[in-house]
């Protein structure tokens, strides 16, 4: 059933089904870059979604980043109980290096 803007359901077979979709996209449509929560069918906050988009743009320009590696930390939380937060990851960028 198609549902506009549906959010993924995390059940026992979720990871395997997403892997099937990823494999198919890599084989049949390598120029398609699924991004963000709806595109990747996984939880991404706004920062993660923007980072996956930035990595995809750099990949189009020749880099080889793995946007699927964003937000894979098992213990990630939006904010820690001690009031601290998680710093955004620093990803090497050819575009940033050229501007320096």
SULCOR-V490221 format. One record per helix or strand of 3 or more residues. SS is the DSSP state (~ for helix, > for strand). FROM is the first residue (numbers start at 1). TO is the last residue. If there is no record, write none. Layout:
SS;FROM;TO  SS;FROM;TO
//
This chain:
~;14;28  ~;36;40  ~;46;60  ~;67;69  ~;94;99
//
